[in-house]
């Protein structure tokens, strides 16, 4: 019997090992509720968080990146002459076409086998990413697993074992006044810890990225802190440091961190599929104005201004004038709140939408669509490496532009294309080409037909630019 028991135990271990291998592309986060509470020093005359921070800092890494940047400096027209270029190239006077740009940032370990979360802007465009662990001089070259510019998050991976992953706190339970610590590598001086409090939560109209739900803190966050940890007094991760509001480039006590719950949601998708897929409802929305608040007898909610044809919203029965106040029981306080909540769901998710219509509350059910598929189905056109599609209310809402804005939106700028050289960016809105105003793909195709350079007037962050292409 004893021999049989040993055989069964060995068989069970083999099955467990095999099943674990099948889950190699999954990630399990260590939540605060399941972690062992860390004792705080109580007997000292001077209050200190040194023991807690000694453990928390083991979760944070330094990141160094290298990227090749094209030389945009002015060159004399003679440099375009083949004889002139050959003459000087042969004498060591060649003009470099590219230069290597180096930058520093931080990251947070989220798994024992080397997955690390950081900001998208830390690793964006990098040809090489190097990671240094706390208390170590050894560098690891990291692989970029995936990135999400819309939330400014990215996941990288190093080949290392037995790392110490961060303990995740439920950011829905973060409150104004909580003590917090920012851990990172500001200015490349080495690991640094600053302290402060949570100054505000649910900051959604900062204008940094498309999906914002920031935790605001006065803990000093400086260049190099990006991607580092914001932890509370227990050492649990409450956010990933992302940006500051400043006029000088240094910290003025207004820093923003991406909440841990959003980090988990985005990082999980990046690890498992390498990309983020967001849900789509198909409504144009706005905040309630003062006179509208009186009509609806509410101060908060997202007002439906339009409903896309054949969208999940239309199929669910939503109408212009409906006020969305809750999604699956979660309160909606404005347009940005609704955008963030819907964007947090995966396509095909079923949601209960509580609305106010004719001064009465009711609930409608919707099966959400996919943002990516909705964008793909929109009318498109390509020109000189520029891919554009027609504007709709959803896109106007995402870009935070007026409802009456007319034009086509730039969906993609291909690398090494004429459009990239001209300076186009994803998200630009082409409103006019030469003397022709653009309101549709048909207008765009007609305006770009023919030879020769053309003047493109584009709307970017509320400012009109002129670009020649």
C-alpha positions as CSV (number, residue, x, y, z in Angstrom):
1,X,0.0,0.0,0.0
2,X,2.8,2.4,0.8
3,X,4.4,1.7,-2.5
4,X,1.1,2.4,-4.3
5,X,0.8,5.7,-2.4
6,X,4.2,6.8,-3.5
7,X,3.3,5.9,-7.2
8,X,0.1,7.9,-6.9
9,X,1.9,10.9,-5.4
10,X,4.5,10.9,-8.2
11,X,1.7,10.6,-10.8
12,X,-0.1,13.6,-9.3
13,X,3.0,15.7,-9.3
14,X,3.6,14.9,-13.0
15,X,0.0,15.8,-13.9
16,X,0.3,19.1,-11.9
17,X,3.6,20.0,-13.6
18,X,2.1,19.3,-17.1
19,X,-1.0,21.4,-16.4
20,X,1.2,24.2,-15.0
21,X,3.2,24.2,-18.3
22,X,0.0,24.6,-20.3
23,X,-0.7,27.9,-18.4
24,X,2.7,29.4,-19.3
25,X,1.0,32.4,-21.1
26,X,-1.2,33.2,-18.1
27,X,-0.4,35.5,-15.2
28,X,-1.6,35.4,-11.6
29,X,-1.4,38.6,-9.6
30,X,-0.7,38.5,-5.9
31,X,-3.6,40.5,-4.4
32,X,-3.3,42.3,-1.1
33,X,-6.2,40.5,0.5
34,X,-4.4,37.2,0.1
35,X,-1.0,38.5,1.2
36,X,0.5,38.2,4.6
37,X,0.2,41.6,6.4
38,X,3.5,43.2,7.0
39,X,4.0,44.4,10.6
40,X,4.9,48.1,11.0
41,X,7.5,49.1,13.6
42,X,5.7,50.1,16.8
43,X,8.4,50.3,19.5
44,X,10.7,52.9,18.0
45,X,10.8,56.5,19.2
46,X,10.9,57.7,15.5
47,X,8.2,56.5,13.2
48,X,9.7,54.7,10.2
49,X,8.5,52.7,7.1
50,X,12.0,51.4,6.4
51,X,11.1,47.7,6.9
52,X,8.1,47.9,4.7
53,X,9.9,49.8,2.0
54,X,12.9,47.5,2.1
55,X,10.5,44.8,0.8
56,X,8.5,47.0,-1.5
57,X,11.6,48.3,-3.3
58,X,12.5,44.7,-4.4
59,X,9.5,44.8,-6.7
60,X,10.8,47.9,-8.6
61,X,13.4,47.8,-11.4
62,X,15.4,50.4,-13.4
63,X,14.9,50.4,-17.2
64,X,17.3,51.8,-19.7
65,X,16.3,52.0,-23.4
66,X,18.0,52.8,-26.7
67,X,16.2,53.9,-29.8
68,X,17.4,55.1,-33.3
69,X,16.1,58.5,-34.1
70,X,16.2,59.9,-37.6
71,X,18.3,63.1,-38.0
72,X,15.8,65.9,-38.6
73,X,18.4,68.7,-38.7
74,X,18.5,71.1,-41.6
75,X,20.8,70.1,-44.5
76,X,22.0,72.4,-47.2
77,X,20.5,71.5,-50.7
78,X,24.0,70.8,-52.0
79,X,24.0,67.6,-49.8
80,X,21.4,66.2,-52.2
81,X,23.9,66.4,-55.1
82,X,25.5,62.9,-55.6
83,X,28.9,64.4,-56.5
84,X,29.0,66.7,-53.5
85,X,27.9,63.9,-51.1
86,X,30.5,61.4,-52.5
87,X,33.2,64.1,-52.3
88,X,32.6,64.7,-48.6
89,X,31.7,61.1,-47.6
90,X,35.1,60.0,-48.9
91,X,36.8,62.6,-46.7
92,X,35.0,61.7,-43.4
93,X,32.4,64.5,-43.6
94,X,29.3,62.3,-44.0
95,X,26.1,63.6,-42.4
96,X,24.7,60.9,-40.0
97,X,21.1,59.9,-40.9
98,X,20.3,58.4,-37.5
99,X,21.4,58.9,-34.0
100,X,21.0,56.7,-30.9
101,X,18.8,58.2,-28.1
102,X,19.0,56.8,-24.6
103,X,16.4,57.3,-21.8
104,X,15.7,56.0,-18.4
105,X,12.6,54.8,-16.6
106,X,11.3,52.3,-14.0
107,X,9.1,49.2,-13.9
108,X,7.3,46.9,-11.5
109,X,7.7,43.1,-11.3
110,X,4.3,41.4,-11.6
111,X,5.4,37.7,-11.8
112,X,8.2,35.6,-10.3
113,X,9.3,34.5,-13.8
114,X,10.2,37.9,-15.2
115,X,7.1,39.8,-16.3
116,X,7.4,43.6,-15.6
117,X,4.8,46.3,-16.2
118,X,5.9,49.9,-17.1
119,X,4.7,52.9,-19.1
120,X,4.3,52.6,-22.8
121,X,6.2,55.9,-23.2
122,X,9.2,54.4,-21.4
123,X,9.7,51.7,-24.0
124,X,8.0,53.1,-27.1
125,X,10.1,52.9,-30.2
126,X,13.0,51.3,-28.3
127,X,15.4,49.0,-30.2
128,X,16.9,47.7,-27.0
129,X,15.5,47.5,-23.4
130,X,17.8,46.8,-20.4
131,X,16.6,46.0,-16.9
132,X,18.5,46.3,-13.7
133,X,17.0,44.7,-10.5
134,X,17.1,46.3,-7.1
135,X,20.5,45.8,-5.3
136,X,22.0,44.4,-8.4
137,X,24.4,45.6,-11.1
138,X,23.6,42.8,-13.5
139,X,21.6,43.9,-16.6
140,X,19.0,41.8,-18.4
141,X,17.9,42.5,-21.9
142,X,14.1,42.6,-21.9
143,X,11.6,41.5,-24.6
144,X,8.6,43.8,-25.2
145,X,5.5,41.6,-24.7
146,X,2.9,44.2,-25.7
147,X,2.0,47.8,-25.2
148,X,-1.2,49.9,-25.0
149,X,-0.7,53.6,-25.8
150,X,-4.3,54.4,-24.9
151,X,-3.6,53.8,-21.3
152,X,0.2,54.3,-21.4
153,X,1.0,50.8,-20.1
154,X,3.3,48.1,-21.4
155,X,4.6,44.7,-20.4
156,X,8.2,43.5,-20.9
157,X,9.9,40.3,-19.8
158,X,13.3,39.2,-18.7
159,X,14.7,35.7,-18.4
160,X,15.0,35.5,-14.6
161,X,13.5,33.3,-11.9
162,X,12.3,33.6,-8.3
163,X,11.7,37.4,-8.6
164,X,9.5,39.2,-6.0
165,X,6.3,40.3,-7.6
166,X,4.4,43.3,-6.3
167,X,1.3,42.8,-4.0
168,X,-1.7,44.5,-5.7
169,X,-4.0,46.6,-3.6
170,X,-7.6,47.1,-4.7
171,X,-7.4,50.6,-6.1
172,X,-11.2,51.0,-5.7
173,X,-10.5,51.2,-2.0
174,X,-7.9,54.0,-2.2
175,X,-9.1,57.2,-0.5
176,X,-8.0,60.8,-0.5
177,X,-5.5,61.3,2.4
178,X,-4.0,57.8,2.2
179,X,-0.2,57.8,2.8
180,X,1.7,56.7,-0.3
181,X,5.3,56.3,-1.5
182,X,6.7,56.7,-5.0
183,X,9.5,54.3,-5.9
184,X,11.6,54.8,-9.0
185,X,14.8,56.0,-10.7
186,X,14.4,59.8,-11.1
187,X,17.0,61.5,-13.4
188,X,19.0,58.3,-13.4
189,X,20.5,59.0,-10.0
190,X,19.5,55.6,-8.7
191,X,16.6,54.2,-6.8
192,X,14.7,56.9,-4.9
193,X,11.7,56.8,-2.6
194,X,9.5,59.9,-2.1
195,X,6.4,60.2,0.1
196,X,3.1,62.0,0.2
197,X,-0.6,61.4,0.2
198,X,-3.4,60.6,-2.2
199,X,-4.5,64.1,-3.3
200,X,-7.4,63.0,-5.5
201,X,-8.9,59.9,-7.2
202,X,-10.7,59.3,-10.5
203,X,-8.9,62.1,-12.4
204,X,-10.3,61.6,-15.9
205,X,-9.9,64.9,-17.9
206,X,-6.1,65.5,-17.6
207,X,-5.5,65.1,-21.3
208,X,-2.5,62.8,-21.1
209,X,-3.9,59.6,-22.7
210,X,-7.2,58.4,-24.0
211,X,-8.2,56.3,-21.1
212,X,-7.7,58.2,-17.8
213,X,-8.7,57.3,-14.3
214,X,-5.7,58.6,-12.4
215,X,-4.8,58.6,-8.8
216,X,-3.3,62.0,-8.1
217,X,-0.5,62.3,-5.5
218,X,1.8,65.0,-4.1
219,X,4.6,62.4,-3.7
220,X,7.4,63.8,-5.8
221,X,7.4,62.1,-9.3
222,X,10.2,63.2,-11.6
223,X,11.6,62.1,-15.0
224,X,12.8,58.5,-14.6
225,X,10.0,57.7,-12.2
226,X,7.8,56.8,-15.0
227,X,6.7,53.2,-14.8
228,X,7.6,52.9,-11.1
229,X,5.5,52.0,-8.2
230,X,3.1,53.9,-6.0
231,X,2.6,51.9,-2.8
232,X,0.6,52.5,0.3
233,X,1.7,52.2,3.9
234,X,1.4,48.4,3.8
235,X,3.8,48.2,0.8
236,X,1.0,47.1,-1.5
237,X,0.9,48.5,-5.1
238,X,-1.9,51.1,-5.6
239,X,-0.7,52.5,-9.0
240,X,2.0,52.8,-11.7
241,X,3.5,56.3,-11.8
242,X,2.8,57.9,-15.2
243,X,3.0,61.7,-15.5
244,X,3.3,65.0,-13.8
245,X,1.8,68.5,-14.4
246,X,4.7,70.9,-14.5
247,X,5.9,74.1,-16.2
248,X,9.6,73.6,-15.4
249,X,10.0,69.8,-15.9
250,X,10.4,69.1,-12.2
251,X,7.8,67.9,-9.8
252,X,5.4,70.5,-8.5
253,X,3.5,68.0,-6.3
254,X,0.9,67.1,-8.9
255,X,1.7,63.6,-10.0
256,X,-0.6,61.0,-11.6
257,X,-0.6,57.2,-11.3
258,X,-2.5,54.6,-13.2
259,X,-4.7,52.7,-10.6
260,X,-3.7,49.1,-9.8
261,X,-7.0,47.6,-11.0
262,X,-6.6,49.1,-14.5
263,X,-2.9,47.9,-14.5
264,X,-4.0,44.3,-13.7
265,X,-6.7,44.4,-16.4
266,X,-4.4,45.8,-19.1
267,X,-1.3,43.7,-18.1
268,X,-3.3,40.5,-18.1
269,X,-4.4,41.0,-21.8
270,X,-0.9,42.0,-22.8
271,X,0.6,38.9,-21.3
272,X,-2.0,36.6,-22.7
273,X,-2.5,38.0,-26.2
274,X,0.1,40.8,-26.7
275,X,-2.6,43.4,-27.3
276,X,-5.6,45.0,-25.7
277,X,-9.0,44.6,-27.1
278,X,-11.7,47.1,-25.8
279,X,-15.4,46.9,-25.9
280,X,-17.6,49.3,-28.0
281,X,-21.1,50.6,-27.2
282,X,-21.6,53.0,-30.1
283,X,-22.9,56.2,-28.6
284,X,-21.9,59.9,-28.7
285,X,-21.9,61.2,-25.2
286,X,-21.6,64.4,-23.2
287,X,-21.5,65.7,-19.6
288,X,-24.7,67.2,-18.1
289,X,-24.9,71.0,-18.2
290,X,-26.4,73.0,-15.3
291,X,-29.8,73.4,-17.0
292,X,-29.9,69.7,-18.0
293,X,-29.2,68.7,-14.4
294,X,-32.4,70.4,-13.4
295,X,-34.4,68.6,-16.1
296,X,-33.0,65.1,-15.2
297,X,-33.1,65.9,-11.4
298,X,-29.5,64.6,-11.3
299,X,-26.0,66.1,-11.3
300,X,-24.1,63.2,-12.7
301,X,-24.4,60.9,-15.6
302,X,-23.4,60.6,-19.3
303,X,-25.9,62.1,-21.7
304,X,-26.5,60.2,-25.0
305,X,-26.2,62.6,-27.9
306,X,-26.3,60.1,-30.7
307,X,-26.5,56.4,-31.4
308,X,-24.5,54.7,-34.1
309,X,-26.5,52.6,-36.6
310,X,-26.3,48.8,-36.1
311,X,-24.3,49.4,-32.9
312,X,-24.8,47.5,-29.6
313,X,-26.4,50.7,-28.2
314,X,-29.0,50.7,-31.0
315,X,-29.7,47.0,-30.5
316,X,-30.2,47.5,-26.8
317,X,-32.7,50.3,-27.4
318,X,-30.7,53.3,-26.3
319,X,-31.9,56.7,-27.7
320,X,-30.7,60.2,-28.0
321,X,-31.5,62.0,-24.7
322,X,-31.1,59.0,-22.5
323,X,-29.0,59.6,-19.4
324,X,-26.7,56.7,-18.5
325,X,-26.3,56.6,-14.7
326,X,-24.9,53.1,-14.0
327,X,-23.2,50.2,-15.8
328,X,-23.6,46.9,-14.0
329,X,-24.3,48.8,-10.8
330,X,-21.2,51.1,-11.1
331,X,-22.1,54.8,-10.9
332,X,-21.4,56.9,-14.0
333,X,-20.6,60.5,-13.2
334,X,-19.9,61.8,-16.7
335,X,-18.8,61.1,-20.3
336,X,-15.2,60.2,-19.4
337,X,-16.5,57.8,-16.7
338,X,-18.7,56.0,-19.2
339,X,-15.9,55.8,-21.7
340,X,-13.5,54.3,-19.1
341,X,-16.0,51.8,-17.8
342,X,-17.0,50.5,-21.2
343,X,-13.3,50.4,-22.3
344,X,-12.6,48.2,-19.3
345,X,-14.8,45.4,-20.7
346,X,-13.8,42.9,-23.3
347,X,-15.8,42.6,-26.5
348,X,-18.9,40.5,-26.3
349,X,-19.4,41.2,-22.6
350,X,-23.0,41.5,-21.5
351,X,-23.8,44.6,-19.4
352,X,-26.8,46.1,-17.6
353,X,-27.2,49.8,-18.4
354,X,-29.3,51.9,-16.1
355,X,-30.7,55.0,-17.8
356,X,-33.1,57.9,-17.1
357,X,-35.6,58.5,-19.8
358,X,-38.7,60.7,-19.4
359,X,-37.7,61.2,-15.8
360,X,-38.0,57.5,-15.1
361,X,-35.3,55.0,-14.4
362,X,-35.1,51.8,-16.4
363,X,-32.5,49.1,-17.2
364,X,-31.5,47.9,-20.7
365,X,-29.2,45.1,-21.5
366,X,-26.4,45.3,-24.2
367,X,-23.9,42.9,-25.7
368,X,-20.8,45.1,-26.3
369,X,-19.0,45.1,-29.6
370,X,-15.3,45.5,-30.4
371,X,-13.6,48.9,-31.0
372,X,-11.1,47.4,-33.4
373,X,-13.8,45.8,-35.6
374,X,-15.9,49.0,-35.5
375,X,-12.8,51.0,-36.7
376,X,-12.1,48.4,-39.4
377,X,-15.6,48.5,-40.8
378,X,-15.5,52.3,-41.2
379,X,-14.8,53.7,-44.6
380,X,-11.0,54.1,-45.1
381,X,-8.5,55.5,-47.6
382,X,-4.7,55.3,-47.9
383,X,-2.4,57.9,-49.3
384,X,1.4,58.2,-49.2
385,X,1.6,56.0,-46.0
386,X,-1.4,57.8,-44.5
387,X,-4.4,55.7,-43.5
388,X,-7.6,57.7,-42.7
389,X,-11.2,56.9,-41.9
390,X,-14.3,58.9,-41.5
391,X,-15.1,60.6,-38.2
392,X,-18.0,59.4,-36.1
393,X,-19.4,60.4,-32.8
394,X,-17.5,57.7,-31.0
395,X,-14.2,58.9,-32.5
396,X,-15.0,62.6,-31.8
397,X,-15.7,61.7,-28.2
398,X,-12.4,59.7,-27.9
399,X,-10.4,62.6,-29.4
400,X,-12.3,65.1,-27.3
401,X,-13.2,67.3,-30.3
402,X,-16.4,69.2,-30.9
403,X,-19.5,67.3,-32.1
404,X,-19.7,69.4,-35.2
405,X,-16.1,68.9,-36.3
406,X,-15.9,67.7,-39.9
407,X,-13.0,65.8,-41.4
408,X,-11.3,62.4,-41.6
409,X,-9.1,60.9,-38.8
410,X,-5.6,59.5,-39.3
411,X,-5.7,55.9,-38.1
412,X,-2.1,54.9,-39.0
413,X,1.1,56.5,-40.3
414,X,3.3,53.9,-41.9
415,X,7.0,53.8,-40.9
416,X,9.5,55.4,-43.4
417,X,6.6,56.8,-45.4
418,X,6.2,60.3,-46.9
419,X,3.4,60.9,-44.4
420,X,5.8,60.1,-41.5
421,X,8.4,62.4,-42.9
422,X,5.9,65.2,-43.3
423,X,5.0,65.0,-39.6
424,X,1.6,63.3,-39.5
425,X,0.5,61.7,-36.2
426,X,-2.1,59.1,-35.4
427,X,-5.2,60.9,-34.2
428,X,-4.7,63.9,-36.4
429,X,-7.9,65.1,-38.1
430,X,-7.6,66.3,-41.8
431,X,-10.1,69.1,-42.1
432,X,-9.0,70.7,-45.4
433,X,-6.7,69.9,-48.4
434,X,-5.7,72.9,-50.5
435,X,-9.0,74.7,-51.0
436,X,-11.2,71.7,-50.4
437,X,-12.9,71.2,-47.0
438,X,-12.9,67.5,-46.0
439,X,-16.1,65.9,-44.6
440,X,-15.9,62.4,-45.9
441,X,-13.6,59.8,-47.5
442,X,-15.0,60.7,-50.9
443,X,-13.9,64.3,-50.3
444,X,-10.4,63.1,-49.2
445,X,-9.9,60.9,-52.3
446,X,-11.0,63.6,-54.6
447,X,-8.7,66.2,-53.0
448,X,-5.6,64.0,-53.1
449,X,-6.1,62.9,-56.7
450,X,-3.6,64.4,-59.2
451,X,0.2,65.0,-59.0
452,X,2.3,67.4,-56.9
453,X,2.5,68.3,-53.2
454,X,-0.6,69.4,-51.5
455,X,-1.3,71.4,-48.3
456,X,-3.0,69.5,-45.6
457,X,-4.7,71.4,-42.8
458,X,-4.9,69.1,-39.7
459,X,-6.5,69.5,-36.3
460,X,-4.3,68.3,-33.5
461,X,-5.1,69.0,-29.8
462,X,-7.3,71.9,-30.6
463,X,-4.8,73.6,-32.9
464,X,-4.8,73.8,-36.8
465,X,-1.5,72.9,-38.5
466,X,-0.5,73.0,-42.1
467,X,1.5,70.1,-43.5
468,X,2.8,69.6,-47.1
469,X,2.5,66.1,-48.6
